[in-house]
Amino acid sequence: MAGFRINRITSDVKIALSELLREVKDPRVSKLLSIVKVDVSGDLSYATIYVSAIEGYEATVNSVKALKNASGFLRRELGAVLKLRKVPELRFVADDSIEHSANISKIIDSFKEENDNEKEG
């Protein structure tokens, strides 16, 4: 299968799933959950979805547990939206990249504040 087709399907899956995550009514799924990355296998059998919550890694792990239970619903809805012949099996993975980048941003801001204080003093 051509690489550009896999890339297009990957981006379509990411867009459609981000819309479908808003429809999940499970209270364990964070409302501030975002899809960081989607990897679709070459034969469209599996899609690994990396998700992260702004509330922290614990909220992300709880959301992933709930999404694993809702994967059948999400797969069915994904098939209806994308009209693929073969809808990939969804695998959700917790990712802490949003929390990690927020920590890096705080560190950079603290260095800027220290630098501004040194210039003034």
Disulfide bonds with the S-S distance in Angstrom:
none
